[in-house]
């Protein structure tokens, strides 16, 4: 099991990433993540339009963090007014800052982290989701637009496809090049059965949609150094 960003390490020129992800035997992914911008509802910032009309102050943990890179990307591509206040030690500290009114919200977090640490936030509508940082809408937030819906050209769509595609294969499991095909097939079959076993997987876990599985597969096949990501 590796981090979902590992397949893209050669593409980004990460030192030591001397491998071709297309040569790995991919068994499957345990989950698919949904990235969101989340705001404290009392801040008055609750919709995508608000991100243009008001300054949206979010917490960050430092250079390289998704809480910093995602707001920067959204501002650059769409012209929103997201301002990052950096220096927080972690995501939980940003949530505390939201509760104290220090910042309006957080961009780049996952809904799962809020559900596990602040289970009352969504049910009690303490927070709002102005936009999903995703390539398609999560059914749980069916009324909230996905970022890709606002793209107006192919270049922007491809940038989002590259940056957000790791979310389609959260916690991927793989085998090294040269693994015998029969072993790969057996493990894929066992993995698929395990993911469908209600005794092994929590009831709240939702299956990865076929579109996300297909998109992750195409992304792995089309991206590797020194190549560029090709349109999928």
SVG drawing of the C-alpha trace seen along z (x, -y; Angstrom):
<svg xmlns="http://www.w3.org/2000/svg" viewBox="-29 -41 46 59">
<polyline fill="none" stroke="black" stroke-width="0.4" points="0.0,0.0 1.3,-3.4 0.1,-7.0 -2.1,-8.0 0.4,-10.6 3.2,-8.0 2.2,-7.1 2.7,-10.8 6.1,-11.2 8.1,-10.6 5.9,-13.1 6.7,-15.8 10.4,-15.0 10.6,-13.8 14.1,-12.8 14.4,-9.0 11.2,-8.3 13.0,-6.2 10.1,-4.0 7.4,-3.8 4.0,-3.5 2.5,-1.8 4.8,1.2 3.4,1.9 0.6,4.4 -2.2,2.5 -4.5,4.5 -7.0,1.9 -7.8,-1.0 -9.5,-0.8 -11.3,-4.1 -11.9,-7.2 -11.5,-10.5 -13.6,-13.7 -11.8,-17.0 -13.8,-20.0 -13.6,-23.7 -15.4,-23.9 -16.5,-27.2 -17.9,-28.1 -21.5,-28.9 -21.7,-31.9 -18.9,-33.5 -21.4,-34.2 -19.4,-32.3 -21.5,-29.4 -21.5,-29.3 -19.1,-29.3 -20.2,-32.8 -19.2,-34.0 -15.6,-33.0 -15.5,-35.8 -17.5,-38.4 -15.8,-38.1 -12.4,-37.3 -12.4,-33.7 -9.8,-33.3 -8.6,-29.7 -6.0,-28.1 -2.9,-26.4 0.0,-24.4 2.8,-25.5 4.3,-25.4 3.5,-22.1 0.4,-21.3 -2.8,-20.8 -4.4,-23.4 -2.0,-25.9 -1.6,-24.5 -5.3,-23.9 -6.4,-27.5 -3.5,-28.8 -4.5,-26.6 -8.2,-27.7 -7.3,-31.4 -5.0,-31.0 -7.4,-29.1 -10.7,-30.8 -9.9,-34.1 -11.4,-33.5 -10.4,-35.5 -9.1,-32.8 -6.5,-34.0 -4.4,-31.5 -3.3,-32.2 -0.3,-29.8 1.4,-28.4 -1.1,-26.0 0.3,-22.7 -2.3,-20.5 -5.8,-20.2 -7.4,-19.9 -5.8,-23.2 -7.4,-24.8 -10.8,-23.4 -10.2,-24.9 -9.4,-28.2 -12.7,-28.0 -14.6,-27.5 -12.8,-30.5 -13.5,-32.7 -9.8,-33.1 -10.4,-31.9 -13.5,-31.3 -12.6,-27.8 -10.3,-25.3 -9.7,-24.4 -8.1,-21.1 -9.4,-18.9 -11.4,-15.7 -14.9,-15.2 -13.8,-12.0 -11.5,-14.1 -14.4,-16.3 -16.7,-13.3 -14.2,-11.6 -13.1,-14.7 -16.3,-16.9 -19.2,-14.5 -21.8,-17.2 -20.6,-19.8 -22.5,-18.5 -25.7,-17.4 -26.0,-20.6 -25.0,-22.7 -22.3,-24.4 -20.2,-24.4 -21.0,-24.8 -19.3,-23.4 -19.0,-26.2 -17.3,-23.8 -16.1,-20.3 -12.4,-20.0 -13.2,-17.1 -13.8,-15.9 -17.4,-14.9 -19.9,-15.6 -20.0,-13.4 -23.6,-12.2 -23.5,-13.2 -23.1,-16.8 -25.3,-16.5 -26.2,-20.2 -22.6,-21.4 -20.8,-21.9 -17.5,-20.2 -14.6,-22.4 -14.4,-20.8 -17.9,-22.2 -16.4,-25.7 -13.7,-24.9 -13.9,-26.9 -11.0,-25.5 -9.2,-22.2 -6.0,-23.3 -7.8,-24.0 -9.6,-20.7 -6.3,-18.8 -4.7,-20.6 -7.5,-19.6 -7.5,-16.1 -3.8,-15.8 -3.9,-17.5 -7.1,-15.8 -6.8,-12.3 -5.0,-10.9 -8.3,-11.2 -9.8,-8.6 -7.4,-5.9 -7.0,-6.6 -4.8,-4.0 -3.8,-2.0 -2.3,1.5 0.2,2.6 2.8,5.2 6.3,4.7 7.0,5.2 7.5,8.8 5.0,10.3 3.5,13.4 0.2,12.7 -1.6,15.6 -0.6,14.2 -1.8,10.7 -5.1,12.1 -5.6,14.1 -4.9,11.1 -7.2,8.8 -10.0,11.4 -9.4,11.7 -9.2,7.9 -12.5,7.4 -14.2,10.0 -12.8,8.4 -14.2,5.0 -17.6,6.5 -17.6,8.4 -19.8,6.6 -18.0,8.4 -14.7,6.7 -15.7,3.3 -17.6,0.7 -21.2,0.2 -20.7,-3.5 -18.1,-2.9 -19.5,-3.5 -18.2,-1.6 -15.9,-3.5 -18.0,-4.6 -17.2,-3.0 -16.4,-6.4 -13.8,-7.0 -12.3,-3.5 -12.0,-4.0 -10.6,-7.5 -7.9,-6.3 -6.9,-3.5 -6.6,-5.8 -4.6,-8.3 -2.1,-5.7 -1.6,-4.5 -1.2,-8.0 1.1,-9.7 4.8,-8.9 8.1,-10.7 9.4,-12.0 6.0,-12.0 3.2,-14.4 -0.3,-13.5 -2.2,-12.9 -5.9,-13.8 -8.2,-11.0"/>
</svg>
